[in-house]
Amino acid sequence: MASAAAAALLGGLAVAGAASAQAIDAGDYIPAPDGVQLGLVYAQFSHAGSLYADGDKVDDEAELDTAISIFRYVRFGKIGDKTFNWQVIQPYGRVSAGGSTSALGSATGFADTILVATYWPVENHETGSYFGVSGYAYLPTGEYDGDAAINLGENRWRGVIQAVYSQKLSDRWVGEVAGDVTLFGENDDLGGARLEQDPTWRVQGFARYMIDDANEANLRLMYVRHGETELANLARNDDGETVSAMVTWRHSFRPTLQLMTQLGTDLSVDNGFKEDARLQFRLVNVF
């Protein structure tokens, strides 16, 4: 496909959801004691250097770069003898296209605010068994221009239900699996037309190795089944699958201060940009 056609493939759909909160990190579903608060800061950078349609590479000169900062607050509490938390997440950053798709432009600003609540019906510290369920609400607060191809905000509501199970396997190994479904509201202003989207499904699996009390290495594999979009009542045939991998090193400077360093890549993409590399840092302070 010529580069102009490749740009047209994405030109009608905003590059939204710069931060997907339900793409979790290992250990996120280990509950903390009542009253504990967390302050988290993320720095995420990614580069995509090719564009795919129906599983085939259609443009190897298409580029998309992101630089996103995320600020996250978490507070833990109790309902009876069970743990819950509530969270507020606010991303800010820049997304810019280049190469053959440079005509898509760029966007800088706030993405949509995300509210999260998690409840643990199962938390057994003796066996290292935890099961938690979360609800996410993406509020349409991010910066958005209906005539732009790239946006940080989505101009629509989004809701997610996620369930995660974590199990200690030995003194050194922990396995975790997560699944979620995303339901999308309507965007009534995408180039003057209405955008609708079918549900998106996601599965994540983690293998965690505890090196010592202060260090951990882990691997995440993630599968996403993207829901098809419909623009002005016309199906876009853009549903498909994405498979990605990420490795993480976690280091605790002290019990209340932790840094994660992460490197990831897309292994396969059916539709859209394919990420060559993703570099992320996450700093957590417990107070």
N, C-alpha and C positions, 0 to 999 in steps of 0.2 A: 504494500500500500504506500502510495506517495506520502510525503511528509504533510502536505496540506490536508489530505484525507485523514491522516492520523490526528491532526489537530481538530478536525471536525468531529472525530469520534468522541472527544472529550469536551468540546466547546460548549455543548448544551448541558453539561452536568457539573455542578460546582464540586471542587475538591474540598469536601467538608469533612468534619469529624477529625480535625488535626490531632486530637488526642482521644484515643479510645480507652476509656478507663477500665473496661471489662477485660482488656488484655492484661492480665494480672501478673504479678511477680511471685516467685516461690516464697512461701511463708506468709503471704498476705492473710491467709485464713487460719492462723494460729492466734486464738483470742488472748488479749491482754487482761490484766486484773481491772476490777472496777475502779473508775476514776482516772485511769491512765489516759494521757493525751499525746498525740503524735503531731509533729509538724514536719511535712515532707516537701522537698524541692526537687524537681526533675529538670534535667536538661537533655533534650532529644534532638539528634541530628540524623538525617537520612538523605541518601542520594539514589535516585532511580535513573537508569540510563537506557531504558528500552520500553516499548509499548506493545501490548498484546491484545489480540481480538480473537475470540473463539479458540483460545489455546495456542494460537500461532503468533510468533513475533512479526509485527507489521511495520515497526520503525525502530531501528537501533541507534537513531540519533536524537530521539526524544529524551528530554531530561526534566526531572522534577526534584527540587531540593527543599527540605524543611528544616527549620530551626525553631523548636518549641520549648518554652519554659512552662512548668506546671507547678502550681502551689496548692497543697492539699492539707486539710486539717481533719483529724480523726479523734473522736472521744468515745471511750468505752464505758459501759454501764451494765446494770443487772436488771433482769426481769425475773423475779423469783431467784432461782439458783442458776439461771441461764444467762449467758453473756450476749450483749448486743453492742453495736456501735453506730454512730452516725457520722457522716463525712460531707465536707464541702470541697469541691475541686474546681480550680479556675486555671485554664490554659491561656497562654499568650504567646504569639510567635509570628513567624513569617513563612509563607509558602511561595515558591517562585518556579516558573517553568523556564526551560532553556532549550538550546539546540533547535531541532526542527519544530518544536512545539512552543517556542518562545512567545508566539502570538497570544498564547493563553494568559500571559501576564503574571502578576504576582498579587499577593495580599499580605498585609501586616495588621495585627490587632488582636483583640480578645476573641477567643473561641467561646462556645456555649458553656455556661456554668452547669456543673453536674452535682446533683444531690444523691447521696447513697445511704442506705441503711442495711445493716447486716445482723442476722440472728443465728446463733449456734444452738440447734436442738441437740447436738451431740458434741461433748467436749470431755474426753477422758485423758487426763494428764498422765495417768499411770501407764496406759497402753499407747499413748501418742496418737489417739484417734480423734479426728475432728471433722465435723460436717457443718457447713455454714451455708445460708441462703441469703442472697442480697437482692435488693431492688434498686435500680438506677433510674433517675429522671434527668434527662438532658433538657434544659430550659433554653428556649430560643432567644438568648441574650447576646450572642456573639455578633460581631460586625459582619454585615451582609449587604451585597449589591446584586439585585436580581439580574442585571445586565452583564455581570462579570462572570468569567469562566472559572475563576478560583476565588474561594471564600474561606474564611476561618469559621464563620457561623453557618448554620444550616437553614435558618428560617423555618424550622419545624420542631415539633416535640418528638422526643424519642424515649422509649421506655425499655428497660432490660430486666430480665429475671435471670439470675445466675446461681448455680449450686456448685459447691466445691467440697471434695473429700480429701483429707490429708491423713496419711498413715505412716507412723514410724516403723521401718522394716528391720532395723538393727541399730547398733550404737552409732553407726556412721551414715546409714542410708535412710532417706525419707522419700516416699512416692506421693504424688498429688495429681489429681485429675479434676478438671473444671469443665462445665458446660453451660452455655447460655443461649438465650434467644432474644433478639432485638425486634421490637415493633416500632414502626415509623408513622408519625403523623404526616399530614400533607404540607408540602411547600407550595403556597399559592402564588408565588412570584419568581419563577425561574424563566427569565426572558419573557415575562408576561403570561406564561403558561403555568399549569398546575402539575407538580411532580408528585407521584405516588410511588411507594416501594413495598414489595413483599417482604416478609420477615427474613432476617439473616440469622444463621445458626453458627455457633463457634464451639470448638472443643480444644482444650489445652491439656497437655500432659507434662509433668515435671519429674526429673530424676535429680535428687539433691544429695550431695555428699558433704558431710560435716568434717572438714579437715581438722579443726580443733575448736575450742570455745569461741575463738574470735574470727574464724575464717570458714567460708563455705564456697563450693563450686557447684553449679547446677546447669542443667540443660532443659530448655523448653521447646517442645514441638507444638505448633498451633495450626489447626485446620479451620478455615472459614468458608461457609457456603453463603455467598452473597445473594440477597433477594433481587429479583428483576425489578427495574424501574419502569414507570409508565409516564410519559410526558405528553400532556394534552390528549390523554386517552389513547395514546399510541404506545404499544409495547416496544421497548428498546432492545430486547434480546441481549441484555448485558448481565444476566445472572451468570454465576460461575464460581469457581473454587480458587482459594489461595492457600498455599502451604508455606509455612515459614519456620525458621529455627533461630534460637537465641541462646548464647552461653553467658553465664553471669558469674562474677566473683564478688562475694560479699565480705567486707571487712568491718569489724566492730572496733573502733578506736577505744571505746569504753562502753559499758552496758547501756548508756543512754545516747550514744552517737554511732551511727552506722552509715557506711558508704557502699553502694552497689555500682559496679562498672560492668556494662553489658555491650555485647556485639552480636548483631543479628543480620539475617538476609532472607529474602524470599527464595524458596526452593522452586516453586511453580506458581504461575498466575494464568488464569483464563482470560480475564479482561482487565485492561487498565495498565498503569505503570507497574513495572517490576523493580522492587528495591534491590540494588546491588549491595548496599551496606547500610546498617543502622547502628549508630553509636549512642548509648544512653548512660546517664549518670543519675543516681538517686541518693540523696542525703536525707537521713531520718534522724530527728531529735526527739527523744522521749522526755516528757515533763509532766 
